[in-house]
Amino acid sequence: MSDMPVEWLTLADLPDMPDVNEDGDSFESNADKKALYYAERTKLWTLADDSGLEVDALGGQPGIRSARFAGEPKSDARNNAKLVALLAGIPAARRTARFRCALTLAEPGRILLRAAGTIEGRIVDEPRGRNGFGYDPHFLVPELGKTLAELEPDHKNRISHRGQALATLHAALRRMIRP
């Protein structure tokens, strides 16, 4: 998105900004809520995402609770341990999963754009790779034979759920800014 005629800020640039309560029932509703909340408080266009892991054998869990799957405080290590424990004894063929990302761009009081992305994979017991974070070491991309944590960051960013959502949003934003 660096080619856009926009100055990008993050929440780190706004240290006194209060957190939003992510209590929606979907990735999309949480992204909408965050984008509208921060847009209203900053009076700026705001891009927000919500994303997580859905595992078919677990009925879609951890889903919107991905970051806090093992409870508070959030912990990647505990989340991964819980995930692997719940999948014990489930054959590899039934460990299908996906990462989903929902992005929302809003201005105060109004949603401007939405985009989504998904990457399909399978959960493996043993963590592989040192790149990435969260569930990446356990998320195998079958056609690559690698986990997301084994991919170089640029490669991961191109194919990931967030990368796909950002590419879609980028194209829509370019049309909006330069019709």
C-alpha positions in Angstrom: 0.0 0.0 0.0 3.1 2.2 0.0 2.2 3.4 -3.5 -0.9 5.1 -2.3 -0.9 8.9 -1.8 -1.7 8.4 1.9 0.2 8.9 5.1 -0.3 5.7 7.1 -0.4 5.8 10.9 -0.8 2.9 13.3 -2.2 2.7 16.8 1.4 3.0 18.0 1.3 6.6 16.6 -1.7 7.2 18.8 -0.6 6.0 22.3 -3.5 7.4 24.2 -6.2 5.7 22.0 -8.5 3.4 24.1 -8.9 -0.1 22.9 -12.2 -1.3 21.3 -14.1 -4.2 22.7 -14.0 -6.9 20.0 -17.3 -8.5 20.8 -18.7 -9.2 17.3 -19.9 -12.6 16.2 -17.7 -12.7 13.0 -14.4 -11.5 11.6 -16.3 -9.0 9.5 -18.3 -7.5 12.4 -15.2 -7.1 14.5 -13.3 -5.4 11.6 -16.3 -3.1 11.0 -16.5 -2.2 14.7 -12.8 -1.4 15.0 -12.7 0.7 11.9 -15.8 2.7 12.8 -14.6 3.1 16.4 -11.2 4.4 15.6 -12.4 6.5 12.6 -14.9 8.3 14.9 -12.2 9.0 17.6 -9.5 10.1 15.2 -11.7 11.8 12.5 -9.5 9.9 10.0 -10.1 7.2 7.5 -9.3 4.0 9.4 -8.3 0.5 8.2 -9.0 -2.3 10.6 -8.7 -6.1 10.3 -9.9 -9.1 12.2 -8.5 -12.5 11.4 -8.1 -15.9 12.8 -7.8 -19.6 12.3 -10.7 -22.0 11.6 -10.2 -25.7 12.0 -12.8 -28.0 10.4 -12.3 -30.9 12.9 -13.0 -28.4 15.7 -16.2 -27.0 14.3 -14.5 -23.8 13.1 -12.6 -23.1 16.4 -10.7 -21.1 17.4 -12.4 -18.7 14.9 -12.9 -15.2 16.2 -11.4 -16.3 19.5 -8.1 -17.2 17.9 -5.9 -14.7 19.8 -7.3 -15.8 23.2 -8.1 -19.4 22.4 -6.3 -20.6 25.6 -7.6 -17.7 27.7 -6.1 -14.5 29.1 -3.5 -13.3 28.9 -3.2 -14.2 25.2 -0.3 -16.5 24.5 0.8 -18.0 21.1 2.5 -20.9 22.9 -0.6 -21.8 25.0 -2.9 -21.3 22.0 -0.8 -23.7 19.9 -0.5 -26.3 22.8 -4.3 -26.2 23.2 -4.8 -26.6 19.4 -2.5 -29.6 19.1 -4.0 -31.2 22.2 -7.6 -30.9 20.8 -6.4 -32.5 17.5 -4.7 -35.4 19.2 -5.7 -38.6 17.4 -7.4 -36.9 14.5 -5.8 -38.0 11.2 -3.9 -35.5 9.0 -6.6 -35.7 6.3 -9.2 -34.4 8.7 -7.0 -31.5 10.0 -8.1 -29.1 7.3 -8.1 -25.4 8.3 -8.0 -21.9 7.0 -6.9 -18.5 8.0 -9.5 -15.8 7.3 -9.0 -12.1 7.3 -11.7 -9.4 7.1 -10.6 -5.8 6.4 -12.7 -2.7 6.7 -11.9 0.9 5.7 -14.1 3.5 7.3 -14.5 7.2 7.8 -16.4 8.6 10.8 -19.9 7.1 10.7 -19.5 5.2 7.4 -17.9 2.1 6.0 -16.1 2.8 2.7 -14.7 -0.5 1.7 -14.5 -4.1 2.8 -12.2 -6.9 1.6 -11.6 -10.5 2.7 -8.9 -13.2 2.2 -8.5 -16.8 2.9 -5.7 -19.4 2.8 -6.4 -23.1 3.1 -4.1 -25.5 4.8 -3.8 -28.3 7.4 -2.7 -28.3 11.0 0.5 -30.2 11.9 1.5 -31.3 15.4 5.2 -30.3 15.4 5.9 -26.6 14.9 8.1 -25.9 11.8 9.8 -22.7 10.9 10.9 -19.5 12.6 9.1 -16.9 10.6 5.7 -15.7 11.3 3.7 -15.7 14.6 0.7 -17.2 16.2 -0.4 -20.5 14.6 2.0 -20.1 11.6 4.4 -22.9 12.7 1.5 -25.4 12.8 -0.3 -24.2 9.6 0.9 -26.3 6.6 0.2 -25.1 3.1 0.0 -28.5 1.3 0.8 -27.3 -2.2 4.1 -25.8 -0.9 4.9 -28.6 1.6 5.8 -25.9 4.2 4.2 -24.2 7.1 3.6 -20.4 7.0 6.5 -20.0 9.5 8.9 -21.7 7.0 8.1 -19.2 4.2 10.1 -16.1 3.7 8.1 -13.1 4.9 7.6 -11.6 1.4 6.3 -15.0 0.1 4.0 -15.4 3.1 2.7 -11.8 2.7 1.8 -12.4 -0.9 -0.2 -15.6 -0.4 -1.6 -15.2 3.1 -5.2 -14.3 4.1 -4.1 -10.8 5.0 -2.1 -10.4 1.8 -5.1 -11.4 -0.3 -7.4 -9.1 1.6 -5.0 -6.2 1.3 -4.5 -6.8 -2.5 -8.3 -6.7 -3.0 -8.6 -3.6 -0.8 -5.7 -1.9 -2.5 -7.3 -2.4 -6.0 -10.6 -1.0 -4.7 -8.9 2.0 -3.0 -6.9 2.8 -6.1 -10.2 2.9 -8.1 -11.7 5.1 -5.4 -8.9 7.6 -5.2 -8.0 7.6 -9.0 -11.2 6.7 -10.8 
